[in-house]
Amino acid sequence: MNYILSEEEQMIKDIARKIAEEKIKPRRRELDENAEFPEDLIQEIARADLFRVFIPEEYEGLGLGYMGMVLATEELSSVCAGTALGFAGTALGCIPLLLFGTDEQKKKYLPDIASGKKLTAFCLTEPEAGSDAGNVKTKAVKDGNHYIINGNKIFITNGGVADIYVVIASTRPDRGERGLTAFILEKGMEGFSFGKKENKMGIRASATRELIFEDVKVPKENILGKVDRGFIVAMKTFDYSRVGVGAQALGIAQGALGEALNYAKQRVQFGKTIASFQGIQFMLADMAIQVEAARALVYATTRHIDSGAKDVGKESAMAKVFASDTAMKVTTDAVQIFGGYGYMKEYPVEKMMRDAKITQIYEGTNQIQRWIIALNMIRKGTGF
C-alpha cells in the first residue's frame, strides 16, 4: 500500500532495512542467546545517521520528526526487536528533552544523541511503581542549588549503556503524583550505579538494568520542566512515545509474516507445499490484514502527532494496543505455520513470538491503554 512517504522518509526506511538485513540478521540468534547488547551494530545505525532522524535540524538532526523514528524502528524491529531497542529506547529518552527541555539543555545533549555518541534512557519504573506510575519512591531532596537523589529504578531500557538518563523522582512525597519532578542525570555521577541485569524472555539483545541512586548530587539546572510537574513530563512522554512501541510491534509482526510466508511456500506435506492448503492460506491472509491495518493506524497516528496535534494520548494508545496485539497474534500464528520447527530456536519465529509479548506490557500495559482510551472518550463525549 502506498502511504505517500516523502523521498527522505523512504530513504530512512530503505537504509534501516539494509542495515537490518545485512548487518543485524546474521547475528540475531547469537545476540538473543547470549543476551548481548550489540554496541557495534548500534554504531552502524549511528553511522547511517538514523539517530538524527528524530532530532530537529537546529540540534544537528535531520528534522524528520516522529515519522522518521517510526519508519526506522519498524524496519530494524522486523529483524531483531532487541537490537532495535538501542535505537528506539534512545528515542524514548530523547522525547522528554524535546518536549520540556530548555534551549540550553537541548544544545548540551541533543547533538551528541543525534550523532549516536550518547544513548539515552527514560527512568520511571520502580518495584512499586509500574502501572501505578505515580507511586514513585525515589526521592530528590533540595540542598541549596542541588538535589540529592536516593532510590532505585528497575527494568530500564538502555540501562548501563546509556549516557543520559531522564529520571522521575519524588520532590514532595506528601503530594503523590503531584510531587514528582524530572531530572537529567549523566552516567558517571557520583553515587549513580547499576544493579541487576535482567534475564528476559524476549528482546534479549536490549540492555535492561536496575539503576541505583545513593546520594546523587544533581544541579538544579538539570531539572527537566518544572519542579513537581514530573508526572506530566512522564505522561506526555508516553503520549508521544507509544507510536514507537507500535512501530516496534508492527516490525515484529511484519518480520514474522514474511518468515511464515516463505516457509509455507517451501514446506512440503502430502506432496504439496503447505501454501497450497486453504487453511494455511486463510491464516496468511488474516495475518496480512492485521499487519496492514496496524501499519495504517501507526502511520496515521504518527502523521497526526507530526502535524502538531497537542492531545494525542488516545490515538497513540490505540496505535500501541492494536499493533502490539497484532504482533502477538501474528507471531503466534507464524509459529503454528512452522509447526514443530517453529518451536525450535534455529528458526526465528519463536524469538519473534517472545519479543512480541513485551510490546503489550511496557510503556503502559494494554489494559492501562484501554483505560486511557475509554477515559478520553468519556471526557470528550465522543469516540472520535
C-alpha positions in Angstrom: 0.0 0.0 0.0 1.2 3.5 -0.8 1.5 5.6 2.3 2.8 8.6 0.3 6.2 8.7 2.1 8.4 11.6 1.2 11.7 10.9 -0.5 13.6 11.4 2.8 11.2 9.1 4.6 11.6 6.4 2.0 15.3 6.8 2.2 15.3 6.3 6.0 13.1 3.2 5.6 15.5 1.7 2.9 18.6 2.4 5.0 17.2 0.9 8.1 16.1 -2.2 6.1 19.5 -2.6 4.6 21.2 -2.5 8.0 18.7 -4.9 9.4 19.1 -7.4 6.6 22.8 -7.2 6.0 24.2 -6.4 9.5 21.7 -7.5 12.1 20.1 -10.6 10.7 23.3 -12.7 10.5 23.8 -12.1 14.3 20.3 -12.0 15.7 20.3 -15.6 17.0 23.7 -15.2 18.7 22.7 -11.9 20.3 19.4 -13.4 21.6 21.1 -16.5 23.0 23.9 -14.6 24.7 21.7 -11.6 25.8 24.4 -9.4 24.3 24.0 -5.7 23.7 25.4 -5.1 20.2 27.4 -1.9 20.6 29.0 -2.3 17.2 25.6 -2.6 15.5 24.3 0.5 17.3 27.3 2.3 15.9 26.3 1.1 12.4 22.9 2.6 13.0 24.6 5.8 14.2 27.0 6.0 11.1 23.9 5.7 8.9 22.6 8.9 10.6 19.4 7.2 11.9 19.7 8.7 15.3 19.5 12.1 13.6 16.0 11.4 12.2 14.0 12.5 15.3 16.3 15.4 16.3 15.4 18.9 15.0 17.8 20.4 12.5 18.9 23.2 14.8 20.4 20.5 17.1 22.3 18.7 14.3 19.4 16.4 13.4 17.5 15.7 10.2 14.2 17.0 11.5 12.1 14.1 10.2 10.0 14.0 13.3 8.3 11.0 14.8 7.6 9.5 11.4 11.4 9.1 10.8 11.7 7.4 14.1 8.7 5.1 13.4 10.0 4.1 10.0 13.5 3.2 11.2 12.1 1.4 14.3 9.7 -0.7 12.2 12.4 -1.8 9.8 15.0 -2.6 12.5 12.4 -4.5 14.5 11.4 -6.6 11.6 14.7 -8.5 12.0 15.6 -8.1 15.7 13.5 -6.1 18.1 16.1 -6.3 20.8 18.8 -4.6 18.7 16.2 -2.1 17.5 15.6 -1.0 21.1 19.1 0.5 21.4 17.7 3.0 18.9 14.1 3.2 20.0 15.0 3.4 23.7 17.1 6.4 22.9 14.2 8.0 21.1 12.1 7.4 24.2 14.7 9.0 26.4 15.0 11.9 24.0 11.3 12.8 23.9 11.1 14.5 27.3 14.1 16.6 26.3 12.4 17.6 23.0 9.1 18.3 24.8 10.3 20.0 28.0 14.0 20.8 27.7 15.3 24.4 27.8 17.3 25.6 24.8 20.5 25.2 26.9 19.6 21.6 27.8 18.9 20.8 24.2 22.1 22.3 23.0 24.0 20.4 25.6 22.6 17.0 25.0 20.8 16.7 21.6 23.8 16.9 19.2 25.6 14.0 21.0 22.4 12.0 20.8 22.0 12.9 17.1 25.5 11.6 16.3 24.9 8.4 18.2 27.8 9.3 20.5 25.5 9.1 23.5 22.4 6.9 24.1 19.6 7.9 26.4 17.1 6.2 28.8 13.8 7.1 30.4 13.6 6.1 34.0 10.2 5.8 35.7 9.5 2.2 36.7 10.2 1.1 40.3 9.3 -2.1 42.3 6.1 -0.3 43.5 5.6 2.0 40.5 4.6 0.2 37.3 1.0 0.7 36.1 0.7 2.9 39.2 3.1 5.4 37.7 2.6 8.0 40.4 3.7 5.7 43.3 7.4 6.7 42.9 9.6 6.2 45.9 12.9 7.5 44.6 13.3 10.8 46.5 15.0 14.1 45.5 15.7 16.5 48.4 16.7 20.1 47.7 20.1 21.0 49.1 21.0 24.6 48.1 21.5 24.7 44.3 21.4 20.9 44.1 19.0 18.0 44.7 20.2 14.8 46.4 18.6 11.7 44.9 18.2 8.4 46.6 16.3 5.3 45.4 16.3 2.9 42.5 14.7 2.2 39.2 14.1 -1.2 37.6 13.5 -2.6 34.1 15.2 0.4 32.5 15.8 0.0 28.7 19.4 1.1 27.8 20.3 0.9 31.5 24.0 0.8 31.8 24.8 1.5 28.2 23.1 5.0 28.0 25.0 8.1 29.0 22.0 10.4 29.6 19.1 9.4 31.9 15.8 11.2 32.5 14.8 10.2 36.0 11.4 10.8 37.6 11.8 11.3 41.4 9.6 12.5 44.3 10.3 16.0 45.5 7.1 16.2 47.5 6.2 12.7 48.8 3.1 14.0 50.6 1.6 15.0 47.2 1.9 11.7 45.4 1.9 12.2 41.6 1.7 15.9 42.0 5.0 16.0 43.8 7.2 14.3 41.2 10.0 16.1 39.3 12.0 15.0 36.2 15.8 15.3 36.4 18.6 14.8 33.8 21.3 12.5 35.2 24.6 11.5 33.5 26.4 8.3 33.7 29.4 8.6 36.0 27.8 10.9 38.5 29.0 10.0 42.0 26.6 7.7 43.7 24.9 6.7 40.4 25.4 3.0 39.7 23.9 0.0 38.0 22.4 -3.1 39.6 20.8 -6.3 38.3 20.9 -7.0 34.6 17.6 -8.6 33.8 17.4 -12.1 32.2 14.5 -11.6 29.9 12.1 -13.8 27.9 12.5 -11.7 24.8 14.2 -8.6 23.4 17.3 -10.2 24.9 19.8 -8.1 22.9 18.5 -5.0 24.7 20.2 -3.8 27.8 17.7 -3.8 30.7 19.2 -2.9 34.1 18.4 -1.6 37.6 19.6 1.9 38.4 20.8 2.7 41.9 20.9 6.2 43.4 22.9 6.8 46.6 23.1 10.5 47.5 23.5 11.5 43.8 24.1 15.3 43.7 22.2 16.8 40.8 22.4 20.6 40.0 19.0 22.3 39.8 19.9 23.2 36.2 19.2 19.6 35.4 15.5 19.8 36.3 13.5 19.0 33.2 10.3 21.0 33.0 9.1 22.4 36.3 9.5 21.2 39.9 6.6 19.0 41.0 5.5 18.6 37.3 7.4 15.4 36.6 4.2 13.3 36.3 3.1 15.5 33.4 6.6 15.1 31.9 6.2 11.3 32.1 2.7 11.0 30.8 3.3 13.4 27.9 6.4 11.5 27.0 4.4 8.3 26.8 1.7 10.0 24.7 4.3 10.6 22.1 6.5 7.6 22.5 3.8 4.9 22.3 3.7 5.1 18.5 7.3 3.9 18.7 6.2 0.8 20.6 3.5 0.5 17.9 6.2 0.6 15.2 8.3 -2.0 17.1 5.3 -4.3 17.3 4.5 -3.6 13.6 8.0 -4.5 12.6 8.0 -7.8 14.6 4.7 -8.7 13.0 5.9 -7.9 9.5 9.0 -9.9 10.0 7.1 -12.9 11.3 4.6 -12.7 8.4 7.5 -12.7 5.9 9.1 -15.7 7.6 5.8 -17.7 7.7 5.0 -16.9 4.0 8.5 -18.0 2.8 8.3 -21.2 4.9 4.8 -22.1 3.7 6.0 -21.8 0.1 8.9 -24.2 0.7 7.5 -26.8 3.2 6.0 -29.8 1.5 3.4 -32.1 3.1 1.2 -34.6 1.4 3.1 -33.9 -1.8 2.2 -30.2 -1.9 3.6 -27.0 -0.4 1.6 -26.1 2.7 0.9 -22.7 1.0 -1.4 -24.6 -1.3 -3.7 -25.6 1.6 -6.7 -23.3 2.1 -6.3 -23.5 5.9 -2.8 -22.0 5.7 -3.9 -19.5 3.0 -6.6 -18.2 5.3 -4.1 -17.8 8.2 -1.6 -15.9 6.0 -4.4 -13.7 4.7 -5.6 -12.8 8.2 -2.0 -12.1 9.3 -1.5 -9.8 6.3 -4.8 -8.0 7.0 -3.8 -7.4 10.6 -0.3 -6.2 9.8 -1.6 -3.7 7.2 -4.3 -2.4 9.5 -1.7 -1.9 12.2 0.6 -0.1 9.8 -2.2 2.2 8.7 -3.1 3.1 12.3 0.5 3.6 13.4 1.4 5.7 10.4 -1.8 7.8 10.6 -1.3 8.4 14.3 2.3 9.4 13.7 1.2 11.9 11.0 -1.3 13.3 13.5 1.5 13.8 16.0 3.8 15.4 13.5 1.0 17.7 12.4 1.4 19.5 15.7 -1.6 18.0 17.5 -1.4 18.5 21.2 -3.8 16.0 22.6 -2.6 12.7 21.2 -2.9 10.3 24.2 -6.0 8.4 22.9 -4.6 8.0 19.4 -1.2 6.8 20.5 -2.7 4.4 23.0 -4.9 3.0 20.2 -1.9 2.5 17.9 0.1 0.8 20.7 -2.7 -1.5 21.6 -3.7 -2.6 18.1 -0.1 -3.0 16.9 1.1 -5.0 19.9 -2.0 -7.3 20.0 -1.4 -7.8 16.3 2.2 -8.7 16.9 1.3 -11.3 19.5 -1.4 -12.8 17.3 0.7 -12.8 14.1 3.9 -14.3 15.7 1.8 -17.0 17.4 0.3 -17.9 14.0 3.7 -17.9 12.4 4.9 -20.4 15.0 1.8 -22.5 14.2 2.5 -22.4 10.4 6.1 -23.6 11.1 4.7 -26.4 13.2 7.3 -28.2 15.3 10.1 -26.3 13.6 8.6 -23.1 14.8 9.2 -24.2 18.3 12.9 -24.6 17.7 15.5 -21.8 18.2 17.2 -22.4 14.9 14.1 -20.7 13.3 13.5 -17.0 14.0 9.7 -17.1 14.7 9.9 -18.4 18.2 12.2 -15.4 19.0 9.7 -13.1 17.4 6.9 -14.5 19.5 9.0 -13.9 22.6 9.9 -10.4 21.5 6.3 -9.5 20.7 5.0 -10.1 24.2 6.7 -7.1 25.8 5.1 -4.7 23.4 1.8 -5.5 25.2 3.3 -4.6 28.5 5.9 -1.8 28.6 5.1 1.9 28.3 1.8 1.1 29.8 0.1 -2.3 29.7 -2.6 -2.7 27.1 -5.2 -2.8 29.9 -4.0 0.6 31.0 -4.1 1.8 27.4 -7.7 0.7 27.0 -8.5 2.7 30.2 -6.8 5.8 28.8 -8.8 5.4 25.5 -12.1 5.0 27.4 -11.5 7.9 29.8 -10.7 10.1 26.8 -13.9 9.1 25.0 -16.0 9.6 28.2 -14.4 13.0 28.8 -15.0 14.2 25.3 -18.3 12.5 24.9 -17.4 11.1 21.5 -15.4 8.2 20.1 -13.8 10.4 17.5 
